[in-house]
Amino acid sequence: MSTVTSGRGTPSSRLAADAVKGLHPAAFAFVMATGIVSAAAFLLGPSWLSGLLLALACAGLILLAAMLVARLIAYRRSLAADLQAPDRVFGFFTIVAGLDVLAARLDMAGHPLLTVVLGGLAGAVWLVLTYGVPATLMLARKDASVLAGVNGGWLLWVVGTQSLAITASMMIAAYPAAAATLATLAIALWSIGLILYLILVALIMLRWLTVPMTPEVLGPPYWILMGATAITVLAGAKILGLPPVVPIIRDTAHFVEGFSFALWAFGTWWIPLLILLGLWRHVRQRWPLSYEPTLWSVVFPLGMYSAATFSFGKVAGLGFMEPLSRFMFWVAVAAWTAVAAAFVAQLARRPAKPTPS
């Protein structure tokens, strides 16, 4: 994390300034992870845990939004560097997904107006990023190729897109007059996210097979390989549950259901491989297991897999998915608890800097 060179201010204020300046592009993954585990708890219980996590997700969103605005005002150069870094820039899509996941959870709690507000903000950020990021990588890059920067974080583009599809589909119940528009938008976004997943996974596999694998490179964001499939399945389940207000819903139902199941199966296939890669990184290569913001990128896929498996199994009539979703829910809760504990432990160990004379 960067440091502030000015000698003014208390140690705590300098630490706060450092936190703002070094805010990770994927910092909103905390909101994503906490929000989706809250949503899964809403579906599967217990309700008190869902409410607690919802409160933490809301608090996290407010705090991170304030830090992001402060960074935009005070540290534009640092922010611009992240926007031009191929290995970090897609982390900004956690803003979109964090807003949408929280919007969906608030819709479950009966707050449709907040869902519209957060979904609208997410849509605006998505429009800027979905065109700005690839345009920057193609037209303003300094290196001949950006393939060396390809990692699992690129799939946050898919996650952000599918999160918008979920929000659009969930808004239909509260705003039936706009059902046709929202349903068409949800299917369009789901289709865009599906194609983006196929393209980006091909790029990731190309990098894996052409660039030497190192423990540093093989970080937590690769779990989004599974998380992106899970959120696509959840978006598909929401679309399959829509009323047939426009012909496109009926015409694409079998396509959405078939591809959703295929991606659920592919996401399930990813889990053992990702565990093996993690063991190689931390056991064979002895990479230290300590807190880093991207660890929330492990929690989010686990929680999303639970919610997606439960929702798709219900709409598709696949009874075996419910017990699996309940098992994965508790895995996600355990992962959330472990990462949160690591974060608190890191804060407790961080020494205050002495005031310069």
N, C-alpha and C positions, 0 to 999 in steps of 0.2 A: 504494500500500500504506500502511496506517495505521502510525503511529509510536508508540512507547512514550514517554510524557512524563517518566517517572521518570529522574532523573540517576544512579541507582545501576546498578552492573553494568558489565562490560566492553563495548566496542563489539560484539564478536562475540555476546555474550549478548543485547544489545539487538536486533541484527539477527535473531537466532533468534526473539525474542519478536515482532518485527514480522512475521516469516514466518508464525508461528502465528496471530497475530491477523488477518492479511490472507489467510489460506489461501482460495484460490478454491474455490467450491462444486464446480466441475468439475475439481478437481485430480487426482482419481482417473482422469481420462482418460489420464494417463501409463501407468497399469497396464493399462487397456483396450488402448491402442495397442501397448504393448510385448508384452503377452500374446498379442494376435491375430497380430502379425507373427511371434512365436515359434511359434505354432500353424501358421501358413502355412509356415514354414520346416521344421517337423516333417513336414508333408505333402509338401513339394516339395524340401526340402533347401536348404542344407547343414545337417547335424545339429549341427555345432559352433555355428553361429549361433543355432539354436533353443535350445540349452542356455544360451548366454550371455544371450540375451534373457529366458529364463525366470528366470535368477538375478536379473537386473536388475528384472524385474517383481515378484518376491517381495520383494526389498529395498525397492522403491518402495512396495509395499503396507504393509509393516511401518512404514516411516518416516511415510507419510501417515496411517496409522491412529493412530500416536502423536501426530502433530500435531493430528489432529482431536479426539482425546480431550483433549489439552491445551487446545485452543480451547474445547471444551465446558465445561471446568472454569474457565478463567481469563477467557474473553472471551465469555460467554453473550450479552451484549447485541449484540455484533458478529455472532454466529452467528444470533441471532433476526432481525436486520435482513436477512440474506441469505434466511432462510426466508420473509420477507414480501415479497421483491422479485420480481415476476413475470418479470423478465428474467434472474434468476440462480438462482432456487430449483430449477428442474429440473436444474441441474448436479449436485445431490446424487444423482441417479440414476446418476451415474458410479460411486458406491460399489457399487451393486448390480451394474452391468455389469462393473466391475473385478474384484469377487469371483468372479463367474460365469465370466468369460473365463479367469481364472487357474485356477479349479476345473476347467474343461474341459481346459485345457492339462496340468494335473497328472494328470487322468484318462488322457490320452494317454501320460503317462510312467509309468503303472501305480501311481498312488496314489489308489485309490478312497475311502479313509477321509478324506483331505484334501479330496477333491471333495465329500463329504457335509458336512463341517464348513463349508467355504466356501459351498457352496450353501445350507445351512441359514441361515447368517448373512445371505446375500444375500436369501433369502426373507423373513426377519424385517424387514430394512430396507425391502424392497419393499412389504410390507404397511403399514408406517408411512407411507411416502412416497406410495403410490398412492392412499391415502384422505386423508392429512393435507394434501398439497399442494393438490389441487383444493378440498378443504373450506375451507382457508385463503383461497384466491383468491376463492372464492364468498362466504364468510361474514364474513371479517375484513379485507377490502381497504379501503384508505383512499380510493382513487380510484373514480370512477363506472364505469370500464372498465379492463380489464387488457390490451386489445388492443394498446396501444402497447408492451407488454413482450413480445409474442409474437416469438420468433425461433427459429432452428434448434435451439437448445438444448432447446426443449420436446420435441423428438423423442427426447431421451434417455429419456423415459418409455417409449417404444416399445422402445428398445434394451435397457433394463433388463428389461422384460417378456419379450422374446424371448431374452435371455440366460438367464433362468430356464427357459424351454422347452428350450433346448439342454442345460442341466445336468441337467434331469429326464430327458431322453431318453438321455443318456450314462450315467446311473447304472443303467440297466436291466441292462446287461451284468454289472455287479458284484453286483446285488441282484435276481436273477430272481424271487424270491418276491413282490416288490412291483411286478412288471412291469406288471400291469393298472392299478394306481393311478398309477404314474409315467407310463405312456403316456397315460392319460386326462388327467392334469395337464399334460403337455407339449402335447397338442393344444388343451386349453382355454386355456393361456397364449398359444400361437401365435395362436389366434383373437382373443383380447383384444388382442394386439399389432397384429394386422392391422387391426382396426376403429379402434384408437387412431391408427394411421398415417393412415388415410383422413380421420379427423376433424381431426387436427392439421395435415396438409398443406393442407386447405381453409382453416383459420385463417391459416396462413402466407401462402397466396396472397391471401387477403382483405387481410391487412396490407400486402403488397407493392403491391396495387392501390389502396389507400386512404390510405396514409401515405407521405410523401415519402421516397425512398431516399437515404441518406447513407452515406459511406464508414465512418463510425463504427458505424452500425447493421449494415452488411453485413459481418460478421466471419466468422472461421473456423467457428463452430458451424453455419453453413448447409450445410457439407459433410455434416452428419448427415442431410440430406435423402436423400443416397445411402446413407450408412452404415446408416440404419434399414431401407432396403429390403434391403441386403446381409445384415444379420443375420437378417431375416425369411426370406430365401432359405436361409441356412445352417440355421436352425431347421427349415424345411420339409424340407430334405435329410435331417436327422437323423430326423425323424418318418417320412419315406418309407422309411428303412432299418430301422425297428422291426419286430420279429416280430409277426405278427397275433395277439397274445394276447387282444385284446378286439375286438368287432365294430366299434367306432368307428374303429379304424385302417383296416380294409378299407373302411368306408363313406365315409371322408373322403379316401382316398388320391388320387382324381382331382381333388378340390377343392383339396387342398394342393398337388399338383403343378402344376395349372393356375395357381393364384394365385402360386405361387413363381416360375414362369417369367415371368408378367406383371410381377411386381415386379422380377425380375432385368432385364428389358427396360427397365422404367421407371427403375431405378437406373442402367443404362448410359446412358440418355437424359440423365440429370441431369449426367453428368460434363462434357461440353463446355460446357453452360450455366454450371456452377459455375466452370469455368476462365475463361470470358468475364467473369463477374461479378468474379472475382478480378483479372483484368487491368484492368477498369474501376476497381476500388478502388485498386490500387497503381500503375498506369501513368497512366490518365487523370486520376484524382483525386489522385495522388501521395501516397497514404497510406503512411507509413513502414512498411517490412517489418522488424519486430523481434520478438524473442521475447515471447510471451504464453502463459499456460497453455492457452488454448483452441486453440492450434495443434495440440495432440495430437488435437483433434477433426477435423483433416484427415488425420492419419496413420491413425487408427483405421478410417475408412471405406475407405481404400485397402487396408489389410491385410485387412479383413473382406470386401471385394469379391473379393480373390484367393482366400481360403479358401472363401467361399461359391460362387464360380464353379466351383472345382475339385470341391467336394463335390457340388453339385447336378448338374454335368455328368456325374459318375461315376454317380450314382444314377438319373439320367434317360436315360443313354445318349447324351448329346450330346457327341461327341468334339471338336468345335471349341472347347469351353470350356477344355480343359486348357492349350493354348498361350497362350490369353488370360490364364488365371490365373497362369501362370508369368511373363508379361510384367508384369502388375500387381503381382506379388510383389516384383519388383525395383524397381518404382516406389515401393512402400510402404517398402522398405528404404532407398531414397535419401531419401524424405521423413522417415523416422525419424532418419536420420543428420543431416540438415540441421537438424531441430528440436532434436535433442540438442546439436548444435554451437552453435546459437544460445543455448540455455540455459546451456551452459558459458561461452560468451563473455560473457553477461550477468553471471554470477557473478564472472568475472574482472574486469569493469569496475566492479563495485559497490564504491565506496570505503567504508572503515571510518569510522564517525562518531567525531569527537573526543569524548573524555570531558569532560563539563562540569565546570567548576571549582566 
